[in-house]
Amino acid sequence: MNDIPICDGRVAIVTGAAGGIGREYALMLAAEGARVVVNDIGAARDGTGRDHSAAEAVVDEIRTAGGTAVANADDIGDWAGAERLIRSTVDAFGRLDVLVNNAGILRDRTIANMTEDEWDAVIQVHLKGTFAPVHHAAVYWRERHRKEGAPVDARIINTSSSSGLWGNIGQANYGAAKAGIAALTIIGARELGRYGVTVNAISPHAQTRMTEGLRERTPEEIAQRHPRWIAPVVTWLASRESAGVTGRVFEVGGGHLSVLEGWHRGPEAEPIDDVHRIGPVLQDLARRARRNADMRGRDLD
């Protein structure tokens, strides 16, 4: 058993870290030697309200256990707020090595019933709330790379979802954001690798405040969805050991540990520029293509 903390000396931000899997990430990162910024505005599941005490409570847990942490209440869906988060982390600890984008809200509704506000709020927290911290962290790491003339050995870990990767009825806003985060992860890995930054994502299955009450689960399913199955993956991805892994989305929890494979070109045909002849060819391509996945990652019936 290796007793050396795998994140010793690392400085990590975890957004949405006041509860659920974000809290587990913060606790495990700190236990493995990282200095942690616990970012959370303390909103309810739908994004309303503010309560900074929950983030402070996680910081107290970390400090009681002998770790180092500070609380942060900047809104990561706000451009200036995300910039303050990155800047204040560097000011507090002298550097930033790991960014874990975990914050999120839910406002589920079918497409025909969804309001503009329900769409905008979820997209802002999830998609913009991932891109804005990534952007400001990338700027910081690019400048550090230029100054030091060496790879910065940094990590970004985003949070996607089966709702975005496979599609879930009633979650058009959430699913669209999570699909966008998966694409952002792949693009970020390609762009930021030159600075020594890896970018990965997880698609977690967890029983938290965000998912409670969405459907009935057996005690076994609830146990499989405990955040303890997810935190080790994020903590390892945050470590120096993960330098060779980037641009990947890992499915974790709920009895799963797998790497997901993205879009690939399926059946093909010769291009046709005649609308009266193209229909049967498109029907044939659709028939021969593998079916889309259901929420279990299996072909739809």
C-alpha positions, 0 to 999 in steps of 0.5 A: 500500500502506497502511503504517499498522498497522490495529490501532495502539494497540488492546489485544487478548485472544486466547484459545487463542493458544499455537498454531494459528490463535490464535497466528497471530491474536496474531502478526498483531494485534501486527504491526498495532500491537496490544498482545496478551494471549496467553491459553492454559492449554496443554492437550492437544487433549482439554483435559487437562494444563497447559503455560504455556510455549507461551503464553510462546513466542508472547509471545517471538516477538511481542517479538522482532519488536518488538511488545508482549505478555503471557502469561495462563494464566487458565481462560476456562471458569471464571467467576472466571478469565474475570473475572481475564483481563479485569481483568488486561488492563486493569491491564496496558495500561490498557484493552481494545479487542478480545476474540477467543474462540478457545480450544477442545477436542475430545472427539468421540463419537456421541450414544449413546456420549458420556459426561456428562464429554465433553459437559460438558467441551466445552460448558464450554470452548467455550460457557461459555468464550466467554460468560464472557469476553464477559460480563466484557468487556461489563461493563467496556465498559458502565462505560467507556461510562457514564464516558466518555459515548461509544461505546467502539469495541470488538470481540468476535470469536467462533469458530463452526464448520460442525459447529455451523452445519450439523451433523457426525456424532460432534460433538454436544457441539462442534456444540451449543456452536458453534451456541450461539456463533453465536446468542450472536454475534447476540444480543451484537451487538444488545445491545452495539451501544448501547455501541459494541461490535461482535460477529462470529464466524468459522467457520474451516477450518484445519489445526491440532492440533485438526483433524489426523488427523480425515480425509485431505487433499490438499496443496492442501486443507492449503495452503488451510487454512493459518491465513494465510487466516484471520488477516487476517479476524480482524485486520481485524474487530479494527480500527477500520475494521470499525465498520459490521460486526456480528452476522455469521458469516464462513466463512473458509479452505479456499478459502472467504471468505463471510458465512453467512446464518442461519435464515429462515422457510420454507414456511408453512401455516394453523395447525391444532389437530387432530392427526389432520389436521396430519400431511399438512400437516407432511409437505408443509412438510418436503417443500417446505422447502430441505434442511439443509446438509451439511458443505460448506454445500450441500443434503444429497442 
